[in-house]
């Protein structure tokens, strides 16, 4: 935080310049040691306080980088000089020199080795530094405390191999702290005690065990002073000790007895709001530390902690309740030992008895006297269920019943919290325990539809996991069947009062529990065989249950089959499930359900194939091939079978793949686009599969695949381009040097595909192009020569048609982007020259692609290399025809902006024709305006909130880390002080009087009148809403321009979007564009079919955007406000807007004058029109 106008900073610069001049005059190298010696000499010579502070500040910076042997050798002289200054400046009014010298002392002591601390002089210097930890000046005290902490915790010998257990000066530091606290005694202000407690908060974990015990005893005695701040600081010191996890050599367990439960409740009831956070945090850490030392003793204390914390839930202060709840949720001394306890009953001995007491304390929170804190109580219960529910469910059943009864209370506000707590119980205990404690009370025999506990079904659906599949089979399946039969009875009898609806939703809700039961079930080996037949019948006969059952099967395969035996057990039923799924998928949508259901079925087929025997897959594949060639199969059936073949192909053996390839080979040249696309999808899956049979098939049939793909080039339909290119990509990855002619033959097709309609095809074309370049590099001999050979093949496209030329330029742009490091300078120059020649083309697509290449060149190539070709590029751009210049005016503007940023305004202006100069001047003005606006926004942000300094690189050594931390604290202090000074300067002398209520005058003789003198302006608080940055009309309405009306005000943003568009054209679009394209483009990998499309309709966000233009929109001005007259059309209708202010009586005269002028103008116009009509009527 440097101020150039500060006198102290000017003095520092002057001293530094003088010392540097002296070192240079004597032939020094300006090392840290030389600066240290020169500054120490200067320190003894200066007399003024300002110069002394400047030298001490520079010494503080230099000492951190001086080698340790130098400081060890010069310790005596340096410490003597520092201590002399400290003694002389101790009582001075200026603290600048003193605090920097204390920092120098700390750095000097930190650099000493272990042997130096055995000398009395070292301890004497340290005690001198320690004595300033209770200084009255805050900056001096802070510097001394920070120095002491850095010495005890950051000395260099503490990080060596032979580091001692604690610092040699730690015992004397502890004695000093205890002595100062006892000396201060129970004084009212306790300022010294607070200073020492702040020091102990950082140092207590560094003391030896004996001194830790002494300090803890002193802290406990201090807490009896009933001083809120003292108690809070003492608790913070305890919290730091327990958080350091030094219990083995820290406070003994018996010392924690007086620290734990009684204190917080007394203080909270005494309204000591400043201390409760420290109290709860210290208690939590104390129990965790005690549990690490002695588990049984910790568990014996936990019931007292829970009882006292639950009493805090009765506090009217929400902060106290939240802190108490966090304390009960936080301790980590229960969960690690729950597995050792087993199932806990109410009569279990300790330590299980302690857990029962803890739960009863929390369960008591459900009584009405805790109703104000029920939300926090429910969260604590949720954590309790998660942690202990598996072992403690016998003692929790009563609580579960209380929770369910509480949820049924009228107008109960915490239903979501109850659902979460019960859900945690379901996850931990299982659904069986829950339903034993809280029966569902739905058996299908009810006469009415009033089910008070039906809310348990969604909770079970969301939280069931790790349960038994057999329980779903034995309990929920019969229930679902009974509910379904009651629904059928209702449909036969008709809907009447008391009858069930024809389609009962409860049966479906019961089935939705199945995916949860399939998540990590515990009895797959024994229970799945009893459930499989029911699931198969549901898939084939119940279209409404088909998505749920398919989801359950996928969940079971992915999350339930964790062992080989479980995968084999579920895979054993593939011969039953896969034919059912195949038949359902092959049926038309009328019988096979909606397209979403068909996708779900296909996903289930893919999942089941992962655990199916490969021989069985080959059998299914053979049957599918027979149906493909059967003349009886319809087109829909063949397409559906091909989808299934795509899913099965990666799991077949090499022989079956050969037969499959012969089956689909004619479809590669089929005139039916869908069949051709599906055939290529099969090849794509085979080529991309990592399984050994697929890789062997590709290697053995590589010549046949190459010939087939080249023969089918002319007949390849546009929808099949995406899978065809992906298939070629996987084949090219496996090619060697002898297959270079095959890659050469593919180049024209790949280049043309860079402008395909399908987004996936364009993306795959660019990916394949890059992979082909990698293949040439792999063929050798060097990357540069390989790229030159490959570019010669691409250059041939520049001699083709207009479409081929534009595609070739796009391909060259992508290759240049990817392989710029493998291109020689001569190749880049040749490429740039050819593209500049293409700017003279009369075709817009070619010019657009060439401009995109130049933009990418400006982005990638270094400015020094581009400087040779600036004239050539700008001349080519300047020679564009008028039509091209008008059409690409925005692209040219962004391109000129980049040129100006790289090479300057004058150079660009001198190389472009005069017709571009107006645009260049406009760009310069816009750039200047943007810079000014950014500077204003930055200044406004700096005024509101000081920005943090840029992160500086951290050093590896401890002293550098400590030095950086110290500098940051000093800078933070200076920033805060400057910020507070400015704030006080703005508010100085400002005060407001709060008037009496309603019309009552303020009584200045009232003794409480001083309470009505306010430092802030009274009035309603402004809500801090989000700034919308929209324009506001005079009547307060927001003006939001439509997309076609927006003006590109930010030139930099427009240029960035333009570059994003260029990168998108070459297949390198941003994530934002990817998301947009993903939403807009259909997924090519999904099976063909009619998918449900959203149709706009209604109001709000569902309104139709393509509405007819508003009445009178044709008169709207495109440049300014208001309407404009159109030649040959009626004049726009003018009206006077209604305004409430015009009803004001005081402004009546003004308003009447405006209306009079308006009426006079209308009358003059009417008279003139009448005269014209009379003249026209005269003969």
ABEGO torsion letter per residue (X at the ends): XBBAABAAAAAAAAAAAAAAAAAAAAGBAGBAAAAAAAAAAAAAABABAAAAAAAAAAAAAAAAABBAAAAAAAAAAAAAAAAAAAAAAAABABAAAAAAAAAAAAAAAAABBAAAAABAAAAAAAAAAAAAAABABAAAAAAAAAAAAAAAAABAAAABAABBABBAAAAAAAAAAAAAAAAAEABAAGAAAAAAAAAAAAAAAABBAAAAAAAAAAAAAAAAAGBAAAAAAAAAAAAAAAAAGAAAABBBAAAAAAABAAAAAAAAAAGBAAAAAAAAAAAAAAAAAAAAABAAAAAAAAAAAAAAAAAAAABABAAAAAAAAAAAAABAAAAAAAAAAEBBBAABBOAAAAAAAAAAAAAAAABAAAAAAAAAAAAAAAAAAAAAAAAAAAAAAAAAAAAAAAAABBGBAAAAAAAAAAAAAAAAAEAAAAAAABBAGBAGABABABBAAAAAAAAAAAABBGBBAAAAAAAAAAAAAAAAAAAAAAAAAEBBBGBBBABBAAAAAAAAAAAAAABGBAAAAAAAAAAAAAAAAAAAABAAAAAAAAAAAAAAAAAABABAAAAAAAAAAAAAAAAAAAAAAABBAAAAEBAAAAAAAAAAAAAAAAABBAAAAAAAAAAAAAAAABAABBAAAAAAAAAAAAAAAAABBAAAAAAAAAAAAAAAABABAAAAAAAAAAAAAAAABABAAAAAAAAAAAAAAAAAAAAAAAABBAAAAAAAAAAAAAAAAABBAAAAAAAAAAAAAAAAAAABABAAAAAAAAAAAAAAAAAAAAAOABAAAAAAAAAAAAAAAAABBAAAAAAAAAAAAAAAAAAAAABBAAAAAAAAAAAAAAAABABAAAAAAAAAAAAAAAAABBAAAAAAAAAAAAAAAAABBAAAAAAAAAAAAAAAAAAAAAAEAAAAAAABBAAAAAAAAAAAAAAAAAAAAAAAAAAAAAAABBBBBBBBBBBABAAAAAAAAAAAAAAAAAAAAAAAAAAAAAABGBBBBBBBBEABBBBAABAAAAAABBABBBEBBBBBBBBAGBBBBAAGBBBBBBAAABBBABAAAAAAAAAAAAAAAAGBBBAAAAAAAAAABBBAABBBEBBBBBBBEEBEAABBABBBBBBGAAABBAABBEBBBBBGBBBBBBBBBBBAAAABAAAAAAAAAAAAAAAAAAAAAAAAAAAAAAAAABX
